[in-house]
Amino acid sequence: MARTPRPSLEAIQAFAVFADTLNFSEAARKLHISQPALHTKIRRLAQELDVPLYARSGRKLLLTRHGELVARHGRDLQARAGLFINTIRGGTEPERIILAAGEGAFLYLLGPVIQSFTRRLDGKANITLLTLDRASTLEVVLSGRANIGVAPLDTVPDDLAAEPLWTVGQALVLPKGHQLARKRAIRLRDLAGEQLIVPRPGQPHREMLARALQSAQVPWSVAVEAGGWELMIQFVKMGIGLAVVNDYCHIPAPLVAVPIPELPSLKFQVFYLRGAGPQGNARDLVDTLVANCKMRP
Protein backbone atom coordinates (compact mmCIF):
# COMPACT_ATOMS: atom_id res chain seq x y z
CA MET A 1 0.00 0.00 0.00
CA ALA A 2 1.38 3.40 -0.99
CA ARG A 3 2.22 5.71 1.86
CA THR A 4 -0.16 8.65 2.12
CA PRO A 5 1.90 11.86 2.11
CA ARG A 6 1.58 13.97 5.25
CA PRO A 7 3.16 17.30 4.34
CA SER A 8 3.82 19.91 6.98
CA LEU A 9 0.93 22.31 7.47
CA GLU A 10 3.49 25.03 8.08
CA ALA A 11 5.06 24.30 4.68
CA ILE A 12 1.65 24.49 2.97
CA GLN A 13 0.94 27.87 4.56
CA ALA A 14 4.44 29.06 3.61
CA PHE A 15 3.77 28.01 0.03
CA ALA A 16 0.56 30.06 0.04
CA VAL A 17 2.59 33.14 0.97
CA PHE A 18 5.05 32.38 -1.84
CA ALA A 19 2.17 31.85 -4.30
CA ASP A 20 0.88 35.37 -3.65
CA THR A 21 4.08 36.95 -4.96
CA LEU A 22 5.91 34.16 -6.85
CA ASN A 23 9.04 35.76 -5.48
CA PHE A 24 11.22 33.82 -3.04
CA SER A 25 12.93 36.89 -1.59
CA GLU A 26 9.68 38.74 -0.86
CA ALA A 27 7.94 35.64 0.50
CA ALA A 28 10.90 34.80 2.76
CA ARG A 29 10.85 38.36 4.11
CA LYS A 30 7.14 38.10 4.92
CA LEU A 31 7.68 34.73 6.62
CA HIS A 32 10.73 36.01 8.56
CA ILE A 33 12.92 33.16 7.32
CA SER A 34 15.89 33.03 4.98
CA GLN A 35 15.45 32.54 1.26
CA PRO A 36 17.39 29.22 1.25
CA ALA A 37 15.15 27.96 4.08
CA LEU A 38 12.04 28.78 2.05
CA HIS A 39 13.51 27.07 -1.04
CA THR A 40 14.14 23.96 1.04
CA LYS A 41 10.67 24.02 2.59
CA ILE A 42 8.92 24.26 -0.77
CA ARG A 43 11.19 21.69 -2.44
CA ARG A 44 10.44 19.18 0.32
CA LEU A 45 6.73 19.93 0.06
CA ALA A 46 6.80 19.16 -3.68
CA GLN A 47 8.75 15.96 -3.01
CA GLU A 48 6.31 14.81 -0.33
CA LEU A 49 3.33 15.48 -2.60
CA ASP A 50 5.22 14.08 -5.62
CA VAL A 51 3.95 16.87 -7.91
CA PRO A 52 5.55 20.03 -9.32
CA LEU A 53 4.20 23.14 -7.60
CA TYR A 54 5.63 25.83 -9.86
CA ALA A 55 7.48 26.12 -13.15
CA ARG A 56 9.72 28.68 -14.77
CA SER A 57 8.60 30.48 -17.93
CA GLY A 58 11.43 32.70 -19.12
CA ARG A 59 12.25 34.92 -16.15
CA LYS A 60 8.88 34.36 -14.50
CA LEU A 61 7.64 31.70 -12.10
CA LEU A 62 4.16 30.27 -12.66
CA LEU A 63 2.09 28.01 -10.45
CA THR A 64 1.17 24.60 -11.82
CA ARG A 65 -2.37 23.29 -11.46
CA HIS A 66 -1.24 21.36 -8.37
CA GLY A 67 0.48 24.47 -7.06
CA GLU A 68 -2.76 26.45 -7.32
CA LEU A 69 -4.57 23.75 -5.33
CA VAL A 70 -1.91 23.71 -2.62
CA ALA A 71 -1.90 27.53 -2.42
CA ARG A 72 -5.69 27.55 -2.07
CA HIS A 73 -5.47 25.00 0.75
CA GLY A 74 -2.75 27.04 2.43
CA ARG A 75 -4.83 30.22 2.34
CA ASP A 76 -7.78 28.34 3.81
CA LEU A 77 -5.54 27.00 6.60
CA GLN A 78 -4.34 30.53 7.35
CA ALA A 79 -7.88 31.88 7.50
CA ARG A 80 -9.17 29.08 9.72
CA ALA A 81 -6.16 29.29 12.03
CA GLY A 82 -6.67 33.03 12.38
CA LEU A 83 -10.36 32.57 13.16
CA PHE A 84 -9.58 29.86 15.73
CA ILE A 85 -6.92 31.94 17.50
CA ASN A 86 -9.21 34.95 17.51
CA THR A 87 -11.96 32.84 19.09
CA ILE A 88 -9.58 31.54 21.76
CA ARG A 89 -8.56 35.11 22.56
CA GLY A 90 -12.16 36.19 22.93
CA GLY A 91 -12.52 37.85 19.54
CA THR A 92 -10.07 40.66 20.26
CA GLU A 93 -8.79 40.85 16.64
CA PRO A 94 -11.04 41.99 13.76
CA GLU A 95 -11.92 39.14 11.43
CA ARG A 96 -10.85 39.69 7.82
CA ILE A 97 -13.50 39.37 5.11
CA ILE A 98 -12.49 39.70 1.46
CA LEU A 99 -15.40 40.27 -0.93
CA ALA A 100 -14.91 40.47 -4.71
CA ALA A 101 -17.52 41.82 -7.13
CA GLY A 102 -17.93 44.04 -10.18
CA GLU A 103 -18.16 47.83 -10.19
CA GLY A 104 -21.87 47.77 -11.07
CA ALA A 105 -22.68 45.26 -8.34
CA PHE A 106 -20.98 47.45 -5.72
CA LEU A 107 -22.64 50.62 -7.01
CA TYR A 108 -26.20 49.40 -7.40
CA LEU A 109 -26.67 46.17 -5.43
CA LEU A 110 -24.14 45.69 -2.65
CA GLY A 111 -23.36 49.19 -1.41
CA PRO A 112 -26.21 49.74 1.10
CA VAL A 113 -25.94 46.16 2.40
CA ILE A 114 -22.20 46.44 3.03
CA GLN A 115 -22.60 49.84 4.64
CA SER A 116 -25.24 48.67 7.12
CA PHE A 117 -23.41 45.38 7.77
CA THR A 118 -20.15 47.19 8.53
CA ARG A 119 -21.93 49.59 10.85
CA ARG A 120 -23.55 46.67 12.69
CA LEU A 121 -20.21 44.89 13.14
CA ASP A 122 -18.74 47.96 14.85
CA GLY A 123 -15.12 47.09 14.09
CA LYS A 124 -15.40 43.34 14.72
CA ALA A 125 -14.43 42.59 11.12
CA ASN A 126 -12.08 44.11 8.58
CA ILE A 127 -13.80 44.04 5.17
CA THR A 128 -11.63 44.29 2.06
CA LEU A 129 -13.48 44.93 -1.22
CA LEU A 130 -11.98 43.88 -4.55
CA THR A 131 -13.49 45.49 -7.68
CA LEU A 132 -13.04 42.92 -10.45
CA ASP A 133 -14.78 41.64 -13.56
CA ARG A 134 -16.64 38.33 -13.51
CA ALA A 135 -13.70 36.17 -14.64
CA SER A 136 -11.32 37.72 -12.11
CA THR A 137 -13.88 37.44 -9.31
CA LEU A 138 -14.17 33.72 -9.98
CA GLU A 139 -10.39 33.38 -10.09
CA VAL A 140 -9.70 35.08 -6.74
CA VAL A 141 -12.37 33.01 -4.97
CA LEU A 142 -11.19 29.75 -6.56
CA SER A 143 -7.60 30.57 -5.57
CA GLY A 144 -8.58 31.46 -2.00
CA ARG A 145 -7.48 35.10 -2.29
CA ALA A 146 -11.06 36.16 -1.56
CA ASN A 147 -13.49 34.22 0.60
CA ILE A 148 -16.69 35.60 -0.97
CA GLY A 149 -17.57 36.61 -4.53
CA VAL A 150 -20.65 38.12 -6.15
CA ALA A 151 -21.15 37.92 -9.93
CA PRO A 152 -23.66 36.80 -12.56
CA LEU A 153 -23.21 33.06 -13.12
CA ASP A 154 -25.10 30.82 -15.53
CA THR A 155 -23.22 27.74 -14.33
CA VAL A 156 -21.36 27.29 -11.05
CA PRO A 157 -17.89 25.66 -11.17
CA ASP A 158 -17.67 22.34 -9.33
CA ASP A 159 -15.26 23.77 -6.73
CA LEU A 160 -17.73 26.48 -5.69
CA ALA A 161 -20.96 26.61 -3.72
CA ALA A 162 -23.37 29.41 -4.65
CA GLU A 163 -26.56 30.98 -3.39
CA PRO A 164 -28.86 32.99 -5.69
CA LEU A 165 -29.27 36.71 -5.16
CA TRP A 166 -30.78 38.97 -7.83
CA THR A 167 -32.02 38.38 -11.37
CA VAL A 168 -31.19 41.44 -13.45
CA GLY A 169 -32.66 42.27 -16.87
CA GLN A 170 -31.45 44.54 -19.65
CA ALA A 171 -32.83 47.96 -20.56
CA LEU A 172 -32.28 50.56 -23.25
CA VAL A 173 -31.29 54.00 -21.92
CA LEU A 174 -32.37 56.89 -24.13
CA PRO A 175 -33.55 60.53 -23.97
CA LYS A 176 -37.16 61.03 -22.94
CA GLY A 177 -37.91 62.69 -26.27
CA HIS A 178 -36.65 59.79 -28.38
CA GLN A 179 -39.32 57.98 -30.41
CA LEU A 180 -38.51 54.64 -28.73
CA ALA A 181 -39.07 56.12 -25.27
CA ARG A 182 -42.83 55.80 -25.73
CA LYS A 183 -42.62 52.00 -25.94
CA ARG A 184 -43.34 49.77 -22.93
CA ALA A 185 -40.74 47.27 -24.15
CA ILE A 186 -38.02 47.33 -26.78
CA ARG A 187 -37.66 44.66 -29.45
CA LEU A 188 -34.21 43.99 -30.87
CA ARG A 189 -35.46 44.99 -34.31
CA ASP A 190 -36.26 48.45 -32.87
CA LEU A 191 -32.50 49.03 -32.58
CA ALA A 192 -31.92 48.73 -36.33
CA GLY A 193 -29.74 51.58 -37.54
CA GLU A 194 -29.17 53.01 -34.04
CA GLN A 195 -25.79 54.15 -32.79
CA LEU A 196 -25.05 52.37 -29.52
CA ILE A 197 -22.70 53.15 -26.66
CA VAL A 198 -21.08 49.85 -25.76
CA PRO A 199 -18.23 48.45 -23.64
CA ARG A 200 -14.88 47.71 -25.26
CA PRO A 201 -14.47 44.56 -27.40
CA GLY A 202 -14.03 41.38 -25.40
CA GLN A 203 -16.22 42.49 -22.50
CA PRO A 204 -19.06 40.01 -21.72
CA HIS A 205 -21.83 42.61 -22.09
CA ARG A 206 -20.50 43.76 -25.49
CA GLU A 207 -20.21 40.16 -26.72
CA MET A 208 -23.72 39.25 -25.53
CA LEU A 209 -25.29 42.29 -27.20
CA ALA A 210 -23.38 41.80 -30.46
CA ARG A 211 -24.40 38.12 -30.66
CA ALA A 212 -28.06 38.93 -29.97
CA LEU A 213 -28.21 41.68 -32.60
CA GLN A 214 -26.38 39.56 -35.16
CA SER A 215 -28.74 36.63 -34.53
CA ALA A 216 -31.73 38.96 -35.02
CA GLN A 217 -30.09 40.37 -38.19
CA VAL A 218 -30.24 43.89 -36.77
CA PRO A 219 -27.73 46.38 -38.26
CA TRP A 220 -26.19 48.80 -35.76
CA SER A 221 -23.08 50.89 -35.27
CA VAL A 222 -20.83 51.91 -32.42
CA ALA A 223 -21.27 55.49 -31.23
CA VAL A 224 -18.53 55.22 -28.61
CA GLU A 225 -16.82 52.53 -26.53
CA ALA A 226 -16.94 53.21 -22.81
CA GLY A 227 -16.12 51.35 -19.62
CA GLY A 228 -18.68 51.26 -16.82
CA TRP A 229 -22.41 51.92 -16.68
CA GLU A 230 -22.03 55.42 -15.27
CA LEU A 231 -19.93 56.64 -18.19
CA MET A 232 -22.16 54.94 -20.75
CA ILE A 233 -25.24 56.63 -19.25
CA GLN A 234 -23.44 59.98 -19.20
CA PHE A 235 -22.71 59.66 -22.92
CA VAL A 236 -26.41 59.04 -23.56
CA LYS A 237 -27.19 62.20 -21.60
CA MET A 238 -24.75 64.05 -23.87
CA GLY A 239 -26.75 62.92 -26.90
CA ILE A 240 -24.02 60.74 -28.40
CA GLY A 241 -26.08 57.55 -28.71
CA LEU A 242 -28.21 54.96 -26.90
CA ALA A 243 -26.98 52.36 -24.40
CA VAL A 244 -28.09 48.93 -23.23
CA VAL A 245 -27.38 48.52 -19.51
CA ASN A 246 -28.34 46.29 -16.61
CA ASP A 247 -31.75 47.35 -15.33
CA TYR A 248 -30.43 47.93 -11.79
CA CYS A 249 -28.72 51.15 -12.94
CA HIS A 250 -30.02 54.49 -11.67
CA ILE A 251 -31.21 56.54 -14.65
CA PRO A 252 -30.99 60.33 -14.25
CA ALA A 253 -33.51 62.76 -15.75
CA PRO A 254 -34.14 63.53 -18.56
CA LEU A 255 -33.30 59.95 -19.58
CA VAL A 256 -35.55 56.91 -19.40
CA ALA A 257 -34.90 53.15 -19.40
CA VAL A 258 -37.13 50.75 -21.35
CA PRO A 259 -36.78 46.97 -20.79
CA ILE A 260 -35.53 44.66 -23.56
CA PRO A 261 -37.18 41.27 -22.80
CA GLU A 262 -35.44 39.52 -25.72
CA LEU A 263 -32.03 39.91 -24.08
CA PRO A 264 -31.01 37.33 -21.45
CA SER A 265 -31.26 38.15 -17.76
CA LEU A 266 -28.23 37.96 -15.47
CA LYS A 267 -28.46 35.72 -12.41
CA PHE A 268 -26.29 37.23 -9.69
CA GLN A 269 -25.07 34.77 -7.09
CA VAL A 270 -22.90 34.92 -3.99
CA PHE A 271 -20.33 32.13 -4.03
CA TYR A 272 -17.44 30.66 -2.05
CA LEU A 273 -15.26 27.57 -2.01
CA ARG A 274 -17.19 24.34 -1.59
CA GLY A 275 -16.23 22.58 1.64
CA ALA A 276 -14.36 25.64 2.90
CA GLY A 277 -17.23 28.08 3.11
CA PRO A 278 -17.15 31.39 4.96
CA GLN A 279 -17.04 31.26 8.74
CA GLY A 280 -18.06 33.65 11.50
CA ASN A 281 -18.88 37.17 10.33
CA ALA A 282 -18.16 36.21 6.71
CA ARG A 283 -20.99 33.68 6.91
CA ASP A 284 -23.15 36.37 8.47
CA LEU A 285 -22.43 38.65 5.51
CA VAL A 286 -23.51 35.95 3.04
CA ASP A 287 -26.73 35.40 5.01
CA THR A 288 -27.34 39.15 5.07
CA LEU A 289 -26.92 39.41 1.29
CA VAL A 290 -29.35 36.53 0.71
CA ALA A 291 -31.91 37.95 3.14
CA ASN A 292 -31.60 41.41 1.57
CA CYS A 293 -32.23 40.17 -1.96
CA LYS A 294 -35.40 38.41 -0.78
CA MET A 295 -36.71 41.74 0.54
CA ARG A 296 -36.13 43.59 -2.75
CA PRO A 297 -39.25 44.11 -4.85
ABEGO torsion letter per residue (X at the ends): XBBBBBBBAAAAAAAAAAAAAGBAAAAAAAAGBBAAAAAAAAAAAAAAAGBBABBBBEABBBBBAAAAAAAAAAAAAAAAAAAAAAAAAGGABBBBBBBBBBAAAAAAAAAAAAAAAAAAAGGABBBBBBBBBAAAAAAAAAAGABABBBBBBABBBAABBBBBBBBBBBBBBBBAABAAAABABBBAAAABGBBBBBBBBGBAAAAAAAAAAAAAGBBBBBABBBBEAAAAAAAAAAGAEBBBBBAABBBBOABBBBBBAABBBBBBBBBBBBGABBBEAAAAAAAAAAAAAAABX
